[in-house]
């Protein structure tokens, strides 16, 4: 008797929540149950549902729980709707289908792909489907980047949190408006830096006067729901440095601050300020372009 684990997944973009699981998750579960009803040698051991999670990676809580149950011997079979539900990233999906599951002697059934490992070995057709699924991720990533770039080129500030010194406009969303109390601190930081003070000296001065750090200010004074729950809420040289190198204070929108070499990689490379593409005059400036440019020259000279 096979002890089957039913694995379901749907991304956040695909998901429309209804109750505990989205409608699509429920339909995937029902498809697997219908299959099991026609096979007397299969029993349901567990259901794993990653609802609202991308298939571009395998760091998913329910998928990890399923692997743990495989390692402990709780399940001997995995059923899913189709290969894209297991994952859309080609290399790791093929690893699990072609190596991990066979080595663990786990029977695999992909319903819409009409694939049952008990009836044959891993075939090339599934590898082709994983390639198409991977291309779908590439296309989706490209479309998202294009949409964000278009919005920013129109002067929209797309990140969730506005930078210290600004708030999201209540009249012209999602544009930025100057937040006077914080903007005064930003101006002071530039004035001190241009007069010869370093980032450490600036942060020490702000702390001595008990001026709230950006994170603390957003959470306790703006009441934005900012999730600040680490550190002591004090100014640090790195916080000062981040303000000094951010061209948004000149009224510009940055099209890209970082570059991700591949959607498969978890890290991003920071693009140097001098190489960033800007949309000028998107909102009111706190710092003049001249003062910002002079600050960048000092930073390059001091290598900070």
C-alpha positions as CSV (number, residue, x, y, z in Angstrom):
1,X,0.0,0.0,0.0
2,X,1.4,3.4,-1.1
3,X,1.2,6.2,1.5
4,X,0.7,9.2,-0.6
5,X,1.5,12.8,0.0
6,X,-0.6,15.2,-2.1
7,X,1.5,18.3,-3.0
8,X,-0.2,21.5,-4.2
9,X,1.2,24.9,-4.9
10,X,0.0,28.2,-6.3
11,X,1.8,31.5,-6.6
12,X,0.6,34.8,-5.0
13,X,-0.2,36.2,-8.5
14,X,-2.3,33.2,-9.3
15,X,-4.0,32.9,-6.0
16,X,-7.4,34.3,-5.1
17,X,-8.0,33.4,-1.5
18,X,-11.1,31.8,-0.3
19,X,-11.0,30.5,3.3
20,X,-8.0,28.4,4.3
21,X,-6.8,27.6,0.8
22,X,-7.3,29.3,-2.5
23,X,-9.8,27.7,-5.0
24,X,-7.0,26.4,-7.1
25,X,-5.4,24.6,-4.2
26,X,-8.7,22.9,-3.4
27,X,-9.1,21.8,-7.1
28,X,-5.6,20.4,-7.0
29,X,-6.4,18.4,-3.9
30,X,-9.6,17.1,-5.4
31,X,-7.8,16.0,-8.6
32,X,-5.4,13.9,-6.5
33,X,-8.2,12.4,-4.5
34,X,-10.1,11.4,-7.6
35,X,-6.9,9.7,-8.8
36,X,-6.5,7.9,-5.5
37,X,-10.2,6.8,-5.5
38,X,-9.4,4.7,-8.7
39,X,-6.4,3.0,-7.1
40,X,-7.0,0.7,-4.2
41,X,-3.3,0.4,-3.5
42,X,-2.9,4.1,-2.6
43,X,-4.0,5.8,0.7
44,X,-3.7,9.5,1.6
45,X,-1.1,10.0,4.2
46,X,-0.7,13.8,4.2
47,X,-1.6,17.0,2.2
48,X,1.0,19.7,1.6
49,X,-0.2,23.0,0.3
50,X,2.1,26.0,-0.4
51,X,-0.5,28.7,-1.1
52,X,0.7,32.0,-2.5
53,X,4.4,30.9,-2.9
54,X,6.4,31.1,-6.1
55,X,7.7,28.0,-7.9
56,X,11.0,29.8,-8.7
57,X,12.6,28.3,-5.6
58,X,12.2,25.3,-3.3
59,X,12.5,27.1,0.0
60,X,8.8,26.6,0.7
61,X,7.5,25.5,4.2
62,X,5.2,22.8,3.0
63,X,7.6,21.4,0.4
64,X,10.3,21.2,3.2
65,X,7.8,19.5,5.5
66,X,7.1,16.9,2.7
67,X,10.8,16.2,2.3
68,X,11.1,15.7,6.1
69,X,8.2,13.2,5.9
70,X,9.9,11.4,3.0
71,X,13.1,11.2,5.1
72,X,11.2,9.8,8.1
73,X,9.3,7.2,5.9
74,X,5.9,8.7,6.5
75,X,5.1,8.8,2.8
76,X,6.2,6.6,-0.1
77,X,4.5,8.5,-2.9
78,X,4.0,12.1,-4.1
79,X,1.1,13.2,-6.3
80,X,0.7,16.6,-7.9
81,X,-1.3,18.3,-10.6
82,X,1.5,18.9,-13.0
83,X,5.3,19.5,-13.0
84,X,4.8,23.3,-12.7
85,X,3.1,22.8,-9.3
86,X,6.2,21.0,-8.1
87,X,8.4,23.8,-9.4
88,X,9.1,26.1,-12.3
89,X,12.9,26.4,-11.9
90,X,14.4,23.9,-14.3
91,X,17.6,22.7,-12.6
92,X,16.2,21.9,-9.1
93,X,13.0,20.5,-10.5
94,X,14.9,18.0,-12.7
95,X,17.0,17.2,-9.6
96,X,14.0,16.1,-7.6
97,X,12.3,14.3,-10.4
98,X,15.3,12.6,-11.9
99,X,17.5,12.0,-8.8
100,X,16.1,12.7,-5.3
101,X,12.7,10.9,-5.6
102,X,14.1,7.9,-7.5
103,X,16.9,7.5,-4.9
104,X,14.4,7.6,-2.1
105,X,12.2,5.1,-4.0
106,X,9.3,7.6,-4.0
107,X,6.6,6.9,-6.6
108,X,5.8,10.1,-8.4
109,X,2.5,10.9,-10.2
110,X,2.1,14.1,-12.3
111,X,-1.6,14.0,-13.2
112,X,-1.9,16.3,-16.2
113,X,1.4,15.2,-17.6
114,X,0.2,11.6,-17.5
115,X,3.4,10.5,-15.8
116,X,3.6,7.7,-13.2
117,X,7.1,6.7,-12.2
118,X,5.7,3.2,-11.3
119,X,5.0,2.7,-15.0
120,X,8.3,4.0,-16.4
121,X,11.5,5.9,-15.7
122,X,11.8,9.7,-15.8
123,X,11.3,10.6,-19.4
124,X,12.7,13.4,-21.6
125,X,9.2,14.9,-22.1
126,X,9.1,16.1,-18.5
127,X,12.6,17.7,-18.9
128,X,11.2,19.6,-21.8
129,X,8.2,20.8,-19.8
130,X,10.5,21.9,-17.0
131,X,12.4,24.0,-19.6
132,X,9.2,25.6,-20.7
133,X,8.3,26.3,-17.0
134,X,11.7,27.9,-16.5
135,X,11.2,30.1,-19.6
136,X,7.8,31.2,-18.1
137,X,9.7,32.4,-15.0
138,X,12.2,34.3,-17.2
139,X,9.3,35.9,-19.1
140,X,7.4,36.8,-15.9
141,X,10.5,38.3,-14.3
142,X,11.1,40.4,-17.5
143,X,7.5,41.7,-17.5
144,X,7.6,42.7,-13.8
145,X,10.9,44.6,-14.4
146,X,9.4,46.4,-17.4
147,X,6.3,47.4,-15.5
148,X,8.3,48.7,-12.6
149,X,10.6,50.6,-14.9
150,X,7.7,52.2,-16.8
151,X,6.1,53.3,-13.5
152,X,9.3,54.9,-12.3
153,X,9.9,56.6,-15.6
154,X,6.6,58.3,-15.1
155,X,7.8,59.7,-11.7
156,X,6.1,57.1,-9.5
157,X,7.9,55.9,-6.4
158,X,7.3,52.1,-6.4
159,X,9.1,50.8,-3.3
160,X,6.8,50.2,-0.3
161,X,8.6,52.5,2.1
162,X,9.5,56.0,1.1
163,X,13.1,57.2,2.1
164,X,13.6,59.1,5.3
165,X,12.7,62.7,4.6
166,X,9.7,61.9,2.4
167,X,6.2,60.5,2.8
168,X,3.9,59.0,0.1
169,X,1.6,61.8,-1.2
170,X,-2.0,61.5,-0.2
171,X,-3.1,63.6,-3.2
172,X,-0.9,62.3,-6.0
173,X,-0.1,58.6,-5.4
174,X,2.3,57.0,-5.5
175,X,4.5,60.2,-5.6
176,X,6.6,61.6,-2.8
177,X,6.1,64.7,-0.6
178,X,8.7,66.2,1.7
179,X,8.3,65.4,5.4
180,X,9.6,68.7,6.9
181,X,11.0,67.4,10.3
182,X,13.0,64.6,8.7
183,X,14.0,66.7,5.8
184,X,15.6,69.2,8.1
185,X,17.8,66.3,9.5
186,X,18.7,65.3,6.0
187,X,19.8,68.8,5.1
188,X,21.8,68.9,8.3
189,X,23.6,65.7,7.5
190,X,24.7,67.1,4.1
191,X,25.7,70.4,5.6
192,X,27.9,68.7,8.2
193,X,29.3,66.3,5.6
194,X,30.2,69.1,3.2
195,X,31.8,71.0,6.0
196,X,34.2,68.1,6.7
197,X,32.5,65.9,9.3
198,X,32.6,62.2,8.7
199,X,29.7,59.7,8.9
200,X,30.8,58.5,12.4
201,X,30.9,62.1,13.8
202,X,27.6,62.9,12.2
203,X,25.8,59.9,13.7
204,X,27.4,60.6,17.1
205,X,26.1,64.2,17.0
206,X,22.6,63.1,16.0
207,X,22.5,60.5,18.8
208,X,23.8,63.0,21.4
209,X,20.8,65.2,20.6
210,X,18.5,62.2,20.8
211,X,17.2,62.6,17.2
212,X,15.3,59.4,16.3
213,X,17.0,57.2,13.7
214,X,15.1,56.8,10.4
215,X,13.6,53.4,11.4
216,X,12.5,54.6,14.8
217,X,11.1,57.8,13.4
218,X,9.0,55.9,10.8
219,X,7.6,53.6,13.4
220,X,7.1,55.8,16.4
221,X,6.5,59.3,14.9
222,X,4.9,58.7,11.5
223,X,3.0,55.6,12.7
224,X,3.4,54.0,9.3
225,X,3.5,50.4,10.7
226,X,7.2,50.2,9.7
227,X,8.4,46.9,11.1
228,X,11.4,48.2,13.1
229,X,12.1,45.6,15.8
230,X,15.9,45.3,15.7
231,X,18.8,47.3,17.1
232,X,18.5,50.2,19.5
233,X,17.0,52.8,17.2
234,X,20.1,54.9,17.1
235,X,21.9,56.5,14.2
236,X,24.8,54.6,12.7
237,X,27.5,55.6,10.2
238,X,25.9,53.3,7.7
239,X,22.5,55.0,8.1
240,X,24.2,58.4,7.4
241,X,26.1,56.9,4.5
242,X,22.8,55.6,2.9
243,X,21.3,59.1,3.0
244,X,24.5,60.7,1.5
245,X,24.5,58.4,-1.5
246,X,20.7,58.4,-2.3
247,X,19.9,60.6,-5.3
248,X,16.2,60.6,-4.4
249,X,17.0,63.6,-2.3
250,X,17.7,65.6,-5.4
251,X,14.1,65.0,-6.6
252,X,15.0,62.1,-8.8
253,X,13.6,58.6,-9.2
254,X,16.2,55.9,-9.6
255,X,15.2,53.3,-12.2
256,X,17.4,50.7,-10.8
257,X,19.5,50.7,-7.6
258,X,20.4,47.1,-7.8
259,X,20.8,44.4,-10.4
260,X,20.0,40.8,-10.0
261,X,22.2,38.6,-12.2
262,X,19.5,36.0,-12.4
263,X,16.0,35.4,-10.9
264,X,17.5,32.1,-9.7
265,X,20.0,33.9,-7.4
266,X,19.0,35.3,-4.0
267,X,21.3,38.3,-4.0
268,X,21.5,41.6,-5.8
269,X,24.5,43.7,-6.8
270,X,24.4,47.4,-5.9
271,X,24.7,49.7,-8.9
272,X,27.1,52.6,-8.0
273,X,25.3,56.0,-7.9
274,X,27.3,57.4,-10.8
275,X,26.0,54.6,-13.0
276,X,22.4,54.7,-11.9
277,X,19.8,55.8,-14.5
278,X,17.7,58.7,-13.0
279,X,14.4,60.4,-13.8
280,X,15.0,63.9,-12.6
281,X,12.4,66.3,-11.2
282,X,10.0,63.6,-10.2
283,X,9.2,65.2,-6.8
284,X,10.5,68.2,-4.7
285,X,14.1,68.1,-3.9
286,X,15.6,68.3,-0.3
287,X,19.2,68.6,-1.5
288,X,20.4,70.5,-4.5
289,X,22.1,68.6,-7.4
290,X,25.2,70.6,-6.7
291,X,25.5,69.6,-3.1
292,X,24.7,66.0,-3.9
293,X,27.4,65.9,-6.5
294,X,29.9,67.5,-4.2
295,X,29.0,64.9,-1.5
296,X,29.7,62.1,-4.0
297,X,33.1,63.5,-4.8
298,X,34.0,63.5,-1.2
299,X,32.7,59.9,-0.8
300,X,34.8,58.7,-3.7
301,X,37.8,60.6,-2.4
302,X,37.3,59.1,1.1
303,X,36.2,55.7,-0.2
304,X,33.1,55.7,2.1
